[in-house]
Amino acid sequence: MSRPQICRRISGQPNIVYFKPSGVSIADLEELTLTIDEFEAIHLKDLDEKDQEECAKLMGISQPTFHRLILSARKKIADAIVNGKAVKIKGGNTKITKDLHRGCCRRGKQKWK
């Protein structure tokens, strides 16, 4: 039996939750799912340019877990861009924390569906 996943802190739900290649019908596209915690990892590491240790601390997870999360997110995004797939952002064991420097999400869980 595997360990239960630790709740990951995020700064908020994404404003846009679906991306698709231009000029291709949704019915003709393969779709992949990027979890909200993978989205947050991309936001912190690649957009905000924080180091992995700081990102992990902000999300309330270990640095090795953050590393696996960012690798998974980048692989999915690369697959979507290279192979022309749609990306849906949803799911994950997360809790919205307005100020990522405060609070702990281990007490309460919020799952996006």
C-alpha distances in whole Angstrom, upper triangle without the diagonal:
4,7,9,12,15,18,21,24,27,31,31,30,32,36,35,32,33,35,37,39,43,45,42,41,38,38,38,35,32,30,27,25,25,23,25,23,24,27,27,26,29,32,31,31,34,36,36,36,34,32,28,28,30,28,25,26,28,25,23,20,20,23,20,18,22,23,20,21,25,24,22,25,28,27,27,30,31,30,32,35,36,35,36,33,33,30,29,28,25,22,19,18,22,24,28,30,33,34,31,32,32,29,25,23,20,22,22,21,23,21,24,24
4,6,9,12,15,17,21,23,27,28,27,29,33,32,29,31,32,34,37,40,42,40,39,36,36,36,33,30,28,24,22,22,20,21,19,20,24,24,23,26,28,27,27,30,32,32,32,30,28,25,24,26,24,21,23,24,21,19,17,17,19,17,15,18,19,16,17,21,21,19,22,24,24,24,27,29,28,29,32,33,32,34,31,30,28,26,25,23,19,16,15,18,21,25,26,30,30,27,29,28,26,22,20,18,20,20,18,20,19,21,22
4,6,9,12,15,18,21,25,26,26,28,31,31,29,30,32,34,37,41,43,41,40,37,37,38,35,31,28,25,23,22,19,20,18,19,23,22,21,24,26,25,26,29,31,30,30,28,26,23,22,24,22,19,20,21,18,16,14,14,17,15,13,16,18,16,16,20,21,19,21,24,24,24,27,29,29,30,33,34,34,35,32,31,28,26,24,22,18,15,13,16,19,22,24,27,27,24,25,25,23,19,17,14,16,17,16,18,17,20,21
4,6,9,12,16,18,22,23,23,25,28,29,26,28,30,33,35,39,41,39,38,35,35,36,33,30,27,24,21,20,17,18,16,18,21,20,20,23,25,24,25,27,29,29,29,27,26,22,22,23,21,18,19,20,16,15,13,14,17,16,13,16,18,16,16,19,20,19,20,24,24,23,26,28,28,29,32,33,33,34,30,29,26,24,22,19,16,12,10,13,15,19,21,24,25,22,23,23,20,16,14,11,14,14,12,14,14,17,18
4,6,9,12,15,19,19,19,21,25,25,23,25,27,30,32,36,38,36,36,32,33,34,31,28,25,21,18,17,14,14,12,14,17,16,16,19,21,20,21,24,25,25,26,23,23,19,19,20,17,14,16,16,13,12,10,12,15,14,10,13,15,13,12,16,17,16,17,20,21,20,23,25,25,26,29,30,30,31,28,27,23,21,19,16,13,10,7,10,13,16,18,21,22,19,21,20,18,14,12,10,13,13,11,12,12,14,16
4,6,10,13,16,18,18,21,24,25,23,26,28,31,33,37,39,38,37,34,35,36,33,30,26,23,20,18,14,14,11,14,17,15,15,19,20,18,20,23,24,23,24,21,21,17,17,17,15,12,13,13,10,8,7,10,13,13,10,12,15,14,13,16,18,17,18,21,22,22,24,26,27,27,30,32,32,32,29,28,24,22,19,17,14,10,7,9,10,14,15,18,19,16,17,17,14,11,8,7,10,11,9,11,12,15,17
4,7,10,13,14,15,17,21,22,20,23,26,29,32,35,38,36,36,32,34,35,31,29,25,22,19,16,13,12,9,13,15,13,14,17,18,17,19,22,22,22,23,21,21,18,17,17,15,12,13,12,9,8,8,12,14,15,12,12,16,15,13,16,19,17,17,21,22,21,23,26,26,26,29,31,31,31,28,26,23,21,17,15,12,9,5,5,7,10,11,15,16,13,15,14,12,9,6,6,9,8,6,8,9,12,15
4,6,10,12,13,15,19,20,18,21,23,27,29,32,35,34,34,31,33,33,30,28,24,21,17,15,11,9,7,10,12,9,10,14,14,13,15,18,19,18,19,17,17,15,14,14,11,9,10,9,5,6,7,10,12,14,10,10,14,13,11,13,16,15,15,18,20,19,20,23,24,24,26,29,29,29,26,25,21,19,15,14,12,8,6,5,6,9,10,13,13,10,13,13,12,9,7,8,11,11,9,9,10,12,15
4,7,9,11,13,17,19,18,21,23,27,30,32,36,35,35,31,34,35,31,29,26,22,19,16,13,10,8,11,12,9,10,14,13,12,14,17,17,16,18,16,17,15,14,13,10,10,9,7,4,6,8,12,14,16,13,12,15,16,13,15,18,17,16,19,22,21,21,24,26,25,27,30,31,30,28,25,22,20,16,15,13,11,9,6,5,6,6,9,10,7,10,10,9,8,6,9,12,11,10,10,11,13,16
4,6,8,10,13,15,15,18,20,24,27,29,32,32,32,29,31,32,29,27,24,21,17,14,11,8,7,10,9,6,9,11,10,10,13,15,14,14,16,15,16,15,16,13,10,11,11,8,6,9,11,15,16,18,15,13,16,17,13,14,18,17,15,18,20,19,19,22,24,23,25,28,28,28,25,23,19,17,13,13,12,11,10,7,6,5,6,8,9,7,11,12,11,11,10,13,15,13,12,11,12,12,15
4,7,9,12,14,15,19,20,24,27,29,32,32,32,29,32,33,30,29,25,23,19,16,14,10,10,12,11,8,11,12,10,10,13,15,14,13,16,14,17,16,17,14,12,13,13,9,9,12,14,18,18,20,18,15,19,20,16,16,20,20,17,19,22,21,20,24,26,24,25,29,30,29,26,24,20,18,15,15,15,14,14,10,8,6,5,5,7,6,10,11,12,13,12,16,17,15,14,13,14,14,17
4,6,9,12,12,16,18,22,25,27,30,30,30,27,30,31,28,27,23,21,18,15,13,9,10,13,10,9,12,13,11,12,16,17,15,15,18,18,20,19,20,18,15,16,16,13,12,15,17,20,21,23,20,18,21,21,17,18,21,20,17,20,23,21,20,24,25,23,25,28,29,27,25,22,18,16,13,12,13,13,13,10,8,5,7,7,10,10,14,14,14,15,13,17,18,16,14,12,13,11,15
4,6,9,9,13,15,19,22,24,27,27,26,23,26,27,24,24,20,18,15,13,11,7,10,12,9,9,13,14,12,14,17,18,16,17,20,20,22,21,22,20,17,18,19,16,14,17,18,22,22,24,21,19,21,21,17,18,21,19,16,19,21,19,18,22,23,21,23,26,26,25,22,19,15,13,10,9,11,11,13,10,10,7,10,11,14,13,17,18,17,17,15,19,20,17,14,11,11,9,12
4,5,6,10,12,16,19,21,24,23,23,21,24,25,22,21,18,16,14,11,11,8,10,11,8,9,12,12,10,13,16,16,14,15,18,19,22,21,23,21,17,19,20,17,16,19,20,23,23,24,21,19,21,21,17,17,20,18,15,17,19,17,16,19,20,18,19,23,23,22,19,16,13,11,8,9,12,13,15,13,13,11,13,13,16,15,19,20,20,20,19,22,23,20,18,15,14,11,13
4,6,10,12,15,18,19,22,22,22,20,23,25,22,22,19,18,16,14,14,11,14,15,11,12,16,15,13,16,19,18,15,17,20,21,24,24,26,24,21,23,24,20,19,22,24,27,27,28,25,23,24,24,21,20,23,21,18,20,22,19,17,21,22,19,20,24,24,22,20,17,14,12,10,12,15,16,18,16,16,14,16,15,18,18,22,23,23,24,22,25,26,23,21,18,17,14,15
4,6,8,12,15,16,19,19,19,16,20,21,18,19,15,15,13,12,13,11,15,14,11,13,16,14,13,17,19,18,16,18,21,22,25,25,27,25,22,24,25,22,21,24,25,27,27,28,25,23,24,24,20,19,21,20,16,18,20,17,15,18,19,16,17,21,21,18,16,13,11,9,8,11,14,16,19,17,18,16,19,18,21,21,24,26,26,26,24,27,28,25,22,19,18,14,15
4,7,10,14,16,19,18,17,14,17,19,16,16,12,12,10,9,10,9,13,13,10,13,15,14,14,17,19,18,17,19,22,23,25,24,27,25,22,23,25,22,20,23,24,26,26,27,24,21,23,22,18,18,20,18,14,16,18,15,13,17,17,14,16,19,19,17,14,11,8,6,5,7,11,14,17,16,17,16,19,19,22,21,25,26,26,25,23,25,27,24,21,17,15,12,12
4,7,10,12,15,14,14,11,14,15,12,13,10,10,9,10,12,12,15,14,12,15,17,16,16,19,21,19,18,21,23,25,27,26,29,28,24,25,28,25,23,26,26,28,28,28,25,23,24,23,20,19,20,18,15,16,17,14,12,15,15,12,14,17,16,14,11,7,6,5,6,9,13,16,19,19,20,20,23,23,25,25,28,30,29,29,26,29,30,27,24,21,18,15,14
4,7,9,12,12,12,10,14,14,11,12,9,10,11,11,14,14,17,15,13,16,18,15,16,20,20,18,18,21,23,25,27,26,29,28,25,26,29,26,24,28,27,29,28,28,26,24,24,23,20,19,20,18,14,15,16,13,10,13,13,9,10,14,13,11,9,6,5,7,9,12,16,18,22,21,23,22,25,25,27,26,30,31,32,31,29,31,33,30,27,24,21,18,17
4,6,9,8,9,8,11,11,8,10,9,10,12,13,16,17,20,18,16,19,21,18,19,23,23,21,20,24,25,28,29,29,32,31,28,29,32,30,28,31,30,32,31,31,28,26,26,25,22,21,21,19,16,16,16,13,11,13,12,9,9,12,11,8,7,4,6,9,12,15,18,21,25,25,27,26,29,29,31,30,33,35,35,34,32,34,36,33,30,27,24,21,20
4,6,6,9,9,12,11,9,11,11,13,15,16,19,20,23,20,18,22,23,20,21,25,24,22,21,25,26,29,31,30,33,33,30,31,34,32,30,33,33,34,33,32,30,28,28,26,24,23,22,21,18,17,17,15,12,13,12,9,8,11,10,6,7,7,9,12,15,18,22,24,28,28,30,29,32,32,34,33,36,38,38,37,35,37,39,37,33,31,28,24,23
4,6,8,10,13,12,11,14,14,16,18,19,22,23,26,23,21,24,26,23,23,27,27,24,23,27,28,31,33,33,36,36,32,34,37,35,33,36,36,37,36,36,34,31,31,30,28,26,26,24,21,21,21,18,16,16,16,13,11,14,13,9,11,10,13,15,18,21,25,27,31,30,32,31,34,33,35,35,38,40,40,40,38,40,42,39,36,33,30,27,26
4,7,9,12,11,11,14,15,18,20,22,25,26,29,27,25,28,29,26,27,31,30,28,27,31,32,35,37,36,40,39,36,38,40,38,36,40,39,41,39,39,37,35,34,33,31,29,29,27,24,24,23,21,19,19,18,15,14,15,14,11,12,12,15,17,21,24,27,30,33,33,35,34,37,37,39,38,42,43,44,43,41,43,45,42,39,36,33,29,28
4,6,8,7,7,11,12,15,18,20,23,25,28,25,24,27,28,26,27,30,30,28,28,31,32,35,36,36,39,39,35,37,40,37,35,39,38,39,38,37,35,33,33,31,29,28,27,25,23,23,22,19,18,18,16,13,13,14,12,9,10,10,13,16,19,22,25,28,32,32,34,34,36,37,39,38,41,43,43,42,40,42,43,40,37,34,31,27,26
4,5,5,7,10,12,15,18,20,23,25,28,26,24,28,29,27,28,32,32,30,29,33,34,37,38,37,40,40,36,37,40,38,36,39,38,40,39,38,36,34,34,32,30,29,29,26,24,24,23,20,19,20,18,15,16,17,15,11,11,10,14,15,19,21,24,27,31,31,34,33,36,37,39,38,42,43,43,42,39,41,43,40,36,33,30,26,24
4,5,5,8,9,12,15,17,20,21,25,23,22,25,27,25,26,29,30,28,28,31,33,35,36,35,38,38,34,35,38,35,33,36,35,37,36,36,33,32,32,30,27,27,26,24,22,22,21,18,17,19,17,14,15,17,14,11,10,8,11,12,15,17,20,24,27,28,30,30,33,34,36,35,39,40,40,39,36,38,39,36,32,29,26,23,20
4,6,8,10,14,16,19,22,24,27,25,24,28,29,27,29,32,33,31,31,34,36,38,39,37,40,40,36,37,40,38,35,38,37,39,38,37,35,34,34,31,29,29,28,25,24,25,23,20,20,21,18,16,18,19,16,13,11,10,13,14,18,19,22,25,29,30,32,32,36,37,39,38,42,43,42,41,38,39,41,38,34,31,28,24,22
4,7,10,13,16,19,22,25,27,25,24,28,29,27,29,32,32,30,30,34,35,37,38,37,40,40,36,37,40,38,36,38,37,39,38,37,34,33,33,30,28,28,27,24,23,23,22,19,18,19,16,14,15,16,13,10,9,10,13,15,19,21,23,26,30,31,34,34,37,38,40,39,42,44,43,42,39,40,42,39,36,33,29,26,24
4,6,10,13,16,19,21,24,22,21,25,25,23,25,29,28,26,27,30,31,33,34,33,36,36,33,33,36,35,32,35,34,35,34,33,31,29,29,27,25,24,23,21,19,20,18,15,15,16,13,10,12,13,10,8,6,6,10,12,16,18,20,23,27,28,31,31,34,35,37,35,39,40,40,39,36,37,39,36,33,30,26,23,21
4,7,10,13,17,19,22,19,19,23,23,22,24,27,27,25,26,30,30,32,33,31,34,34,31,31,34,33,30,32,31,32,32,30,28,27,26,24,22,22,21,18,17,17,15,12,13,14,11,9,12,12,9,8,5,6,9,11,14,16,18,21,24,26,29,29,32,34,36,34,37,39,38,36,33,35,37,34,30,28,24,22,20
4,7,10,13,16,18,16,16,20,20,19,21,24,24,23,24,27,28,29,30,28,31,31,27,28,31,29,26,29,28,29,29,28,25,24,24,21,19,19,19,16,14,15,14,10,11,13,10,8,12,13,11,9,6,5,6,7,10,12,14,17,21,22,25,25,29,30,32,30,34,35,34,33,30,31,33,30,27,24,21,18,16
4,7,10,13,15,13,13,17,17,16,18,21,21,20,21,24,25,26,27,25,28,28,24,24,27,26,23,26,24,26,25,24,21,20,20,18,15,16,15,12,11,12,11,7,9,11,9,8,11,13,11,11,7,6,5,6,9,10,12,14,18,19,22,23,26,28,29,27,31,32,31,30,27,28,30,28,24,22,18,16,15
4,6,9,11,10,10,14,15,14,16,19,19,19,20,22,23,24,25,23,25,25,22,22,24,23,20,22,21,23,23,22,19,18,18,16,13,14,14,11,10,12,12,8,10,13,11,10,13,16,14,14,10,9,6,5,6,7,8,10,14,15,19,19,22,24,26,24,28,29,28,26,23,24,26,24,20,18,15,12,11
4,7,8,6,7,10,11,10,13,15,16,15,16,19,20,20,21,19,22,22,18,18,21,19,17,19,18,20,20,19,16,15,15,14,10,11,12,9,7,10,10,7,8,12,11,10,13,16,15,15,12,10,7,6,5,6,8,9,13,13,16,17,20,21,23,21,24,25,25,23,21,22,25,22,19,17,14,12,12
4,5,5,6,9,10,11,12,14,15,16,17,19,20,20,21,18,20,20,16,16,19,17,14,16,15,18,18,18,14,13,15,13,10,11,13,10,8,12,13,10,11,15,15,14,17,19,19,19,16,14,10,8,6,5,5,5,9,10,13,14,17,19,20,18,22,23,22,20,17,19,21,19,15,13,11,9,10
4,5,5,6,9,10,10,12,14,15,15,16,18,18,19,17,19,18,15,15,17,15,12,14,14,17,18,18,15,13,15,14,11,12,14,12,10,13,15,13,13,17,17,16,19,21,22,21,18,16,12,10,6,6,6,6,8,8,10,10,13,15,17,15,18,19,19,17,15,17,19,17,14,11,10,8,10
4,5,5,6,9,10,10,12,14,15,15,16,16,16,14,16,15,11,11,13,12,8,11,11,13,14,15,11,10,12,11,8,9,12,11,9,12,14,13,14,17,18,18,20,22,23,23,20,18,14,13,9,9,8,6,8,7,9,10,12,15,16,13,16,17,17,15,13,15,17,16,13,12,11,10,13
4,5,5,6,9,10,11,12,13,14,15,15,16,13,16,15,12,12,15,14,11,14,12,14,14,14,11,9,10,10,6,6,9,7,5,9,11,10,10,13,15,14,16,19,20,20,17,16,12,12,9,10,10,8,11,10,13,14,16,18,18,16,19,20,20,19,17,18,21,20,17,15,14,13,15
4,5,5,6,9,10,10,11,12,14,14,16,14,17,16,12,13,16,14,12,15,15,17,16,17,14,12,13,13,9,9,11,10,7,10,12,11,10,13,15,14,15,18,19,19,17,15,11,10,7,9,10,10,12,11,13,13,15,16,17,15,18,20,20,19,18,20,22,20,18,16,14,13,15
4,5,5,6,8,10,10,10,12,12,14,12,14,13,9,11,13,10,8,12,12,15,14,16,13,10,13,13,10,9,13,12,10,12,15,14,13,17,18,18,19,22,23,22,20,18,15,14,11,11,12,11,12,10,11,11,12,13,14,11,14,16,17,16,15,18,20,19,16,15,14,13,16
4,5,5,6,8,9,10,11,10,11,9,12,11,7,8,11,10,8,12,11,13,11,13,11,7,9,10,7,6,10,10,8,10,13,13,12,15,17,17,18,21,22,22,21,19,16,16,13,14,14,12,13,12,14,14,14,16,16,13,15,18,18,17,16,18,21,20,18,17,17,16,19
4,6,5,5,7,9,9,10,12,11,14,13,10,12,15,13,12,15,15,16,14,15,14,10,11,12,9,6,9,10,7,8,11,11,10,12,15,15,15,18,20,20,18,17,14,15,12,14,15,14,16,15,17,16,17,18,18,15,18,20,21,21,20,22,25,24,21,20,19,18,20
4,6,6,5,6,8,9,12,12,14,13,10,12,14,12,11,15,16,17,16,18,16,12,14,15,12,10,13,14,11,11,15,15,13,15,18,17,17,20,22,22,20,19,16,16,13,15,16,16,17,15,16,14,15,15,15,13,16,18,20,20,19,22,24,23,21,20,19,18,20
4,6,6,5,6,6,9,9,11,9,6,9,11,9,9,13,13,15,13,15,14,11,12,14,12,10,13,15,12,13,17,17,15,18,21,20,20,23,25,25,24,22,19,19,16,17,18,17,17,15,16,14,14,14,13,11,13,16,18,18,18,20,23,22,21,20,20,19,22
4,6,6,5,5,6,7,10,9,7,10,12,11,11,15,14,15,12,14,14,10,10,13,11,8,11,13,11,11,15,16,14,16,19,19,19,21,24,24,23,22,19,20,17,19,20,18,19,17,19,18,17,18,17,14,16,19,21,20,20,22,26,25,23,23,22,22,24
4,6,5,8,9,10,14,13,10,13,16,15,15,18,18,18,16,17,17,13,13,15,13,9,12,14,11,10,14,15,12,14,17,17,16,19,21,22,21,20,18,19,17,19,21,20,21,20,21,20,20,20,19,17,19,22,24,24,23,26,29,28,26,25,24,23,25
4,5,8,11,13,16,14,12,15,17,15,15,19,19,20,18,20,19,15,16,18,15,12,15,16,13,13,16,17,14,16,19,19,18,20,23,22,22,21,18,19,17,19,21,20,22,20,20,19,19,18,18,16,18,21,23,24,23,26,29,28,26,24,24,23,25
4,6,9,11,13,11,10,13,14,12,14,17,18,19,17,19,19,15,16,18,16,14,17,18,16,15,19,20,17,19,23,22,21,24,27,26,25,24,21,22,19,21,22,21,22,20,20,18,17,16,15,13,15,18,21,22,22,25,27,27,25,24,24,23,26
4,7,9,12,10,9,13,14,13,15,18,18,18,15,18,18,14,14,17,16,13,15,18,16,15,18,20,18,19,22,22,21,24,26,26,26,25,23,23,21,23,24,23,24,21,22,21,20,19,18,16,17,20,23,23,23,26,29,28,27,26,26,26,28
4,7,8,6,6,10,11,10,12,15,15,15,13,15,16,12,13,16,15,12,15,18,16,16,19,21,19,21,24,24,24,26,29,29,28,27,24,25,22,23,24,22,22,20,20,19,18,18,16,13,14,17,20,20,21,23,26,26,25,25,25,25,28
4,6,6,6,9,10,11,12,14,14,13,10,13,14,11,11,14,14,12,14,17,16,16,19,21,20,21,24,25,25,26,29,30,29,29,25,26,23,25,25,22,22,21,21,21,20,20,18,15,15,19,21,20,21,23,26,27,26,26,26,26,29
4,5,5,6,9,10,10,12,11,10,6,9,10,7,7,11,11,9,12,14,14,14,17,19,19,20,23,24,24,26,28,29,28,27,24,24,22,23,22,20,20,18,20,20,19,20,18,15,15,18,20,19,19,21,24,24,23,24,24,24,27
4,5,5,6,9,10,11,10,8,6,9,10,8,9,13,13,12,15,17,17,18,20,22,22,23,26,27,28,29,31,32,31,30,27,27,24,25,24,21,20,19,20,20,18,20,17,14,13,16,18,17,18,19,22,23,23,24,24,25,28
4,5,5,6,9,10,10,10,8,12,13,10,12,15,14,13,16,19,18,18,22,23,22,24,27,28,28,30,32,32,31,30,27,27,23,24,23,20,20,18,18,18,16,17,14,11,10,14,15,15,17,18,22,22,22,23,24,24,27
4,5,5,6,9,9,9,8,11,11,7,10,13,11,10,14,15,14,15,18,19,19,21,24,24,25,27,29,29,28,27,23,23,20,20,20,17,17,15,15,15,14,15,13,10,11,14,15,15,15,17,20,20,20,20,20,21,24
4,5,5,6,5,6,5,8,8,5,8,11,10,10,13,15,15,16,19,20,20,22,24,25,26,28,30,30,28,27,24,23,20,20,19,16,15,14,14,15,14,16,15,11,11,14,14,13,13,15,18,19,18,19,19,20,23
4,5,5,6,7,8,11,11,9,12,15,14,14,17,19,18,20,23,23,24,26,28,28,29,32,33,34,32,30,27,26,23,22,21,18,16,14,14,15,13,15,13,9,8,11,12,11,12,13,17,18,18,19,20,21,25
4,6,8,10,10,14,13,10,13,16,14,14,18,19,17,19,22,23,22,25,27,27,28,31,32,32,30,29,25,24,20,20,19,16,15,13,12,12,10,11,9,5,6,9,10,10,11,13,16,16,16,17,18,19,23
4,6,9,10,12,10,8,12,13,11,12,16,16,15,17,20,20,20,23,25,25,26,29,30,30,28,26,22,21,18,17,16,13,11,9,9,10,9,12,11,7,9,10,10,9,9,11,14,14,13,14,15,16,19
4,7,9,12,10,9,13,14,13,14,18,18,18,20,22,23,23,26,28,28,29,32,33,33,31,29,25,24,20,19,17,14,12,10,10,12,11,14,12,9,9,10,9,7,8,9,12,13,13,14,16,18,21
4,7,8,6,7,10,11,10,12,15,15,16,18,20,21,22,24,26,26,28,30,31,32,29,28,25,23,20,19,17,14,12,11,12,14,14,17,16,12,13,14,13,11,10,10,14,15,14,16,16,18,21
4,6,5,6,9,10,11,12,14,15,17,18,20,21,23,24,26,27,29,30,32,33,30,30,26,26,23,22,20,16,15,15,16,18,17,20,19,15,15,16,16,14,14,13,17,18,18,19,20,22,24
4,5,5,6,9,10,10,12,14,15,16,18,20,21,22,24,26,27,28,30,31,29,29,26,26,23,23,21,18,17,17,18,20,19,21,20,16,16,18,18,16,17,17,21,22,21,22,22,23,26
4,5,5,6,9,10,11,12,14,15,17,19,20,21,23,25,26,27,28,30,28,28,25,25,23,23,21,18,17,18,20,22,22,24,23,19,19,21,21,19,19,18,22,23,21,23,22,23,26
4,5,5,6,9,10,11,12,14,15,17,19,20,21,23,25,26,27,28,26,26,22,22,19,19,17,14,13,14,17,19,19,22,21,17,18,20,19,17,16,16,19,20,18,19,18,20,22
4,5,5,6,9,10,10,12,14,15,16,18,20,21,23,24,25,26,25,24,21,21,18,18,17,14,14,14,16,17,17,20,19,15,16,18,18,16,16,16,20,20,18,19,18,19,22
4,5,5,6,9,10,11,12,14,16,16,18,20,21,22,24,25,24,24,21,21,19,20,19,16,17,17,19,21,21,23,22,18,20,22,22,20,20,20,24,24,22,22,21,22,24
4,6,5,6,9,10,11,12,14,15,17,19,20,21,22,24,22,22,19,20,18,18,17,14,15,16,19,21,22,24,24,20,22,24,23,21,20,20,24,23,21,21,20,20,22
4,5,5,6,9,10,11,12,14,16,17,19,20,21,22,20,20,16,16,14,15,14,11,13,13,16,17,19,21,21,18,20,22,21,19,18,18,22,21,19,18,17,17,19
4,5,5,6,9,10,11,12,14,15,16,18,20,21,19,19,16,17,15,16,16,14,15,15,18,19,20,21,21,18,20,22,23,21,20,21,24,24,21,21,19,19,21
4,5,5,6,9,10,10,12,14,15,16,18,19,18,19,16,17,16,17,17,16,18,18,21,22,23,25,25,22,24,26,26,24,23,24,27,26,24,23,22,21,22
4,6,5,6,9,10,11,12,14,15,16,18,16,16,13,15,13,15,14,13,15,17,20,21,23,25,25,22,24,26,26,24,22,23,26,25,22,21,19,18,19
4,5,5,6,9,10,11,12,14,15,16,14,14,11,12,11,13,13,12,15,15,18,19,21,22,23,20,23,25,25,23,22,23,26,24,22,20,18,17,18
4,5,5,6,8,10,11,12,14,15,14,14,12,14,13,16,17,16,19,19,22,22,23,25,25,22,25,27,28,26,25,26,29,28,25,24,22,21,21
4,6,5,6,9,10,10,12,13,12,14,12,14,14,16,17,17,20,21,24,24,26,28,28,25,28,30,30,29,27,28,31,30,27,25,23,22,22
4,5,5,6,9,10,10,11,10,10,8,11,11,13,15,15,18,19,22,23,25,27,28,25,28,30,30,28,26,27,30,28,25,23,21,19,19
4,5,5,6,9,10,10,9,10,8,11,11,14,16,17,20,20,23,23,25,26,27,24,27,30,30,29,27,28,31,29,26,24,22,20,20
4,5,5,6,8,10,10,11,11,14,15,18,19,20,23,24,26,26,28,29,30,27,30,33,33,32,30,31,34,33,30,28,25,23,24
4,6,5,6,8,7,10,10,13,15,17,19,20,23,24,27,28,30,31,32,30,32,35,35,33,31,32,35,33,30,28,25,23,23
4,6,5,5,4,6,7,10,12,16,18,19,23,23,26,26,29,30,31,29,32,34,34,33,31,32,35,33,29,27,24,22,21
4,6,5,7,9,9,13,15,18,21,22,26,26,28,28,30,31,32,30,33,35,36,35,33,35,37,35,32,30,27,24,24
4,6,8,11,12,16,18,21,23,25,28,29,31,31,33,34,35,33,36,38,39,37,35,37,40,38,35,32,30,27,27
4,6,9,11,15,18,20,23,24,28,29,32,32,34,35,36,34,37,39,40,38,36,37,40,38,34,32,29,27,26
4,7,10,13,16,19,22,24,27,28,31,31,33,34,35,34,37,39,39,38,35,37,40,37,34,31,28,25,24
4,7,10,13,16,18,20,24,25,28,28,31,32,33,31,35,37,36,35,33,34,36,34,30,28,25,22,21
4,7,10,13,16,18,22,23,25,25,28,29,31,29,33,34,34,33,30,32,34,32,28,25,22,19,18
4,7,10,13,15,19,19,22,21,24,25,27,26,29,31,30,29,27,28,31,28,25,22,19,16,15
4,6,10,12,16,16,19,19,22,23,25,24,28,29,28,27,24,26,28,25,22,19,16,12,11
4,7,10,13,13,15,15,18,20,22,20,24,25,24,23,21,23,24,22,18,15,13,10,10
4,7,10,11,13,14,17,19,21,20,24,24,23,22,18,20,22,19,15,12,9,6,6
4,7,8,11,13,16,19,21,19,23,23,21,19,16,17,19,16,12,10,7,5,5
4,6,9,12,15,18,19,17,20,20,19,17,13,14,16,14,10,9,6,6,8
4,7,10,13,16,18,16,19,18,16,13,10,11,12,10,7,6,5,7,10
4,7,9,13,14,12,15,15,13,11,8,10,12,9,6,6,6,7,11
4,6,10,12,10,13,12,10,9,6,9,10,8,6,5,7,9,13
4,6,9,9,12,11,10,10,8,12,13,10,9,8,10,10,14
4,5,6,9,8,7,9,8,12,13,11,11,11,13,14,18
4,6,9,9,9,12,12,16,16,15,15,14,16,17,20
4,5,6,8,11,12,16,16,16,17,16,19,19,23
4,6,7,9,10,14,15,15,15,15,18,18,22
4,7,9,12,14,16,17,18,18,21,22,25
4,7,10,13,13,14,16,17,20,21,25
4,7,9,10,11,13,14,17,19,23
4,6,7,8,10,13,15,18,21
4,5,6,7,9,12,14,18
4,6,7,10,13,16,19
4,7,10,13,17,20
4,7,10,13,16
4,7,10,13
4,7,10
4,6
4
